[in-house]
């Protein structure tokens, strides 16, 4: 019995070490990428990068002010489109999980989540760009919104299904309607997790380039119009990275570093919001 116990402890310890090694192996590439981006990009940032427009081809200096604003506009359009649609759809799937319609919607969301982003970009090109024969910020936001929707849908559904059934039963026992119980009790209880899912969706679309090449296209001039082509950090980084100019390469690294910092800032803000909501929901 003692030998058997020792053998089991040995196997347990071996598998713990193997799991720790697997985590380290998975984190090494991420750490190397982050280190290289910070090493190359942090030193390339300056005040002109945030406040100046791109210089003409061949001239040094300038910045990506138009691309920074354009990226925020595109993400905002995508969020305005995807969060309400995905959230309400997730609520429906959680409330009516066994219907044929829910199964079809769930399957469609899973398939859409696996579709390459360039295919979504081509679809948005045919849906929004071709009818008006113009690239635009609105088309880019719609393309990014299509990428966000399945993530928001599935996250919302799973988090709502994790809410204890006693909360729903208590609300219904107090005389609340089903819809009121869902939106006043169930959704607030799952809101911290739903916010995390929205953050994951925003983080994914913030780094997309391919859909924007077919929709927002890019713009070397200052433009905040939703009906005109608009600059974005990802497209600008892509353009600068494949150019033959060293100064553009430097700015491309700065743009990549800024994208990482934007995602990190959103993550920290979401964590703070989640903690605040958790404190508010505590009895």
N, C-alpha and C positions, 0 to 999 in steps of 0.2 A: 504493500500500500504506500509506503514511504517512497519507494523507488518510482512507482507510478506517478506520485505527486511531483517528485523532482523532475521526471521526464516532461510532464505537462507544463511545469513552470519554465523549463528550458525551451520548449517549443513556443510558449507564449512570449518569452523574452526574444527569441530569434525573430519571430514575426513582428514584434514591436520595432526591432532594429531595422528589419527590411522595410517596414512602413515608413520609418523615419528617413531612410536612405532614398526611398521613392519620392518623398516630399522634397528632399534636398535636390535631387536630380531634376524634378519639375520646376523648382524655383531658380536653379542656376541660369537657364536661358533668359528668364524674365529679369533677373538681377543684372545680367550682362547687358541686355538691351537697355534697361533703364540707366545703368551706369554710363553707357556709351552716349545715349541721347543727352543726359545731363552734362557729360564732359564736353560734347561738341556744341550743345545748344545754349547752355547757361552763359558761356563766355561771349556768345554772339548777340545776346540781348542788349539793347540799349534803348534810350528814350526815343530815338528816331524810329526804331522798329514799331513802336506803338502809336506814333503820332504822324508819321510821314507816309506818303503814297509811294508806290513802286517807281523806281527810276527807269528811264528808257533803256533799251538794250545796249549794253556796253558801258554804261555809267555805273559807278559804285555808289553805295549809300542807299538812302530811301528806307522804306519799311513796308509793313503789311497792315496798315490801319484799316484799309477798306476790306481786307480779307477777315480781320478780326470781327468787325461789325457784321459783315455778311454771314459769317459762321453763326453768330448769335441769333441773327434774324432767321436763318434756315432752321436752326434747332427749335426756335420759338414756334415757327409755323408747324413743324412736325409734331411738337408737343400739343399744340392746340387742336390738331387733327386727331392724333393717336390716343391721347389720354382719355378723353370722353368716350370715344368709340370703343377702345379696348377695355376700359373700365366697365362700361355698361354691358358689353358682351361677356366679360368675365363674371359679372353678377348673374346674368341669365344662365350661364353654364353651371354655376354653383347652385342656383336655385332649382333648375330643371335638368339635372345631370343625365337622366335616363331616356330622354326623348330622342327620336330619330334626328330632329333638327339640331339638337345639341351635339349629338355624335358627329354629324356632318360638319358643324362649325368647328368643333374641336379638331377634327381631322384636317380641315382646311387651314386652321391656324398652325398646326404642326408642320404641314407641307410648306406653307408660306415662310415659316421660320427657317426652313432648310434651303429655300431658293437662293441661289447666288445673287448678290446685291446688284451685279451688272444686269441681270435679267429683270430685276425690279426697275432699274433705271430705264431699260428699253421699254418696259410696259408704261412707265410714267411718261416717257417721250411720246409714245403713241396716244396716250390718253389726254395729256395736257398740252404738250408742245405742238404736235402736228395740227390739231384743230385751229389753233390761233397763229401757227407758223412763226413762233417766237419762243426762244429760251427765256426763262424767267425764274425769279426767286420763288414764286408760288409753285412752279413745277418741281423745283428742287426740294421744297418743304414737303410736298405731297409724296415724292419718292422716299424721303427719309421717314415720313409718317407710315408708309406701308411697311417699312422695315421694323418700326416700333410696335405696330399693332399686335402681332402675334405674341411678342414677349409680354406686353401688358396684359393681354387676354389670359394667357396661361398662368402668369404670376397671380393675377387677381383671383382667378378661379381656385387655384391651389390654396392661397392664403385664406379665402373665405371658407373653404371646406375644413380648415383646421380650427376655426372658431368653435368652441364648445357649444353643443346643441342646447344646453341649459339657458344660455343667453337668449336664444330665439324663443324658447318655450316660455321664459319669464316675460318677455315683451308681449307675446301673444296672450298670455294669461292676464296681463294688465289691460287688455283691450286694444292693443295696437294692431293695425292692419299688417298684412304680410309685407307690403312695400315699405311701410313706416318702420317695421321691425328691422328690415334689411338695411335701410339707409340711415337709421338713427342709432342702431345698436350693433349690428353685425359688421358693417363696413368700418365704423370707427374703431372697433376692436382689432380689425385686421389692417388698419391704415399704416402702421409702421412697416409691416412687411410689404404692403402694396407700394409704398414710397421707395423701398429698396428695389423692387422690380422695375419701377419707372426709371430709377437711376441707372440700372443695368441697361435698359433700352436706350436712354440718352447717351450713355457711354459708348454703346455700339455705333449709333448713327453719327456721333461727333467725329469719328475717325473714318467715315466712308468717303471714298473718292469716286468710284466708278459710277454710281447713280447720278452724281452731280455733273459729270462730263456730258451726260445726255439731257440734262434738264436745266440746271442753273448755268452751266457752261463755264462761267468765270468772267471777270471784268477787271481790267487794269486801272479803271477809273473809279471815282467815288460814286456809288449808287446804292440807294436804300429803297428804290421802287420795287414793289412786288411783281410788277409786270415787265421788268427788264432783267437781262442777265446780271448776275451778282457774283462778286468774288467770295471765295471761301478759303480757309486755311489749308484744307486738304488738297484742293486743286492747285493752289499756289505753291505748296510744298512739292507736289508732283511735277509741276512745270519747272520750278527752279532746280530740282534735283537732277533732271535730265538735261539741263543746259550745260554749255561748256565754260561758264563763268564762275570763278572761284567765289566771288562775292555773293552770287546767287546761291551757291552751295552753302555758304555760311548762313544766309538767311533761311534756307530750307531747314537746316538743323535748328535754328531758333524757332521756326514755326512748329516743328515737331515737338520741341521742348515745351512750347506754350500749350499745345494740345494736351500733353500729358498733365500739365499743371491745371488746365481747365477741368479735366476729369477728376483730378485729385481734389480740387476745390469743391466740386459738386459732391464728391463722396463725403468729405468732411461735413459739409452743410447738411447733407441727408442724415448722417449719423447724429448730428446735434439735434435735428428736427425729430428724429425717431426717439431719442432720449427724452426730449421735452414732452412728446406725446405720451410716452410710457409713464412719466411722472404725473401727467394730468389724468391718466386713466387709472392710476392706483387709488384704491379706496382710502 
